[in-house]
Amino acid sequence: MAKIRIGQGIDFHQLTEGRAFWLGGVAVPHHKGALGHSDADVLLHAICDAMLGALGLGDIGVHFPDTDNAYKNIDSKILLERCAALIAGKGYQVVNVDSTLCLQAPKIKPYVPQMQEVIARILHITTADVSIKATTTEKLGFVGREEGVVALASVLLEQQD
C-alpha cells in the first residue's frame, strides 16, 4: 500500500497598480496586480507550500528566499516545477490539488480552465485533479477593499514505487 501525505498552503499578496496579475500561471487582465519579489502568483505559491509542507520540507521562502536576486521577478511556474522535482526526489507524486482564491475582483471563472491546464501540466496530473474555487469576502477586510489577494491550497501526495 502506497504512503500518502497531505499538505496545506496559504499565500497573501498586496495588490497594486502597474503590475501584471498572475494567478495559477495565467495573466489575468485587471487594473491591479500582485506585489512581490517574484511574479507574486499567490495560487502557485500556496500550492508550492502545500507540496513542501506535506513532506516537512519547509515553505517556499526556505527554498526560494525573497532576499535572493536569483528569484527576482521569477515566473512562479518555475517555482512550482522545482517544488514538483523536490517531492519527486523524495519519491512522491501529486495526486490532486484543491484550492481557493479569495479576491473581490476580477472574476476568475473564465480563466480557471487555463489555470487548471497549466498546473496539471506542471504536476503531471489531469485537469480533473486540479480544483480551483474563488470567493469574495463580501467587501470585508483588505481583500474586500481590493488591497490584497489570498490563496489557500491542499495537496494530496502519494509515494511512488
Disulfide bonds with the S-S distance in Angstrom:
none
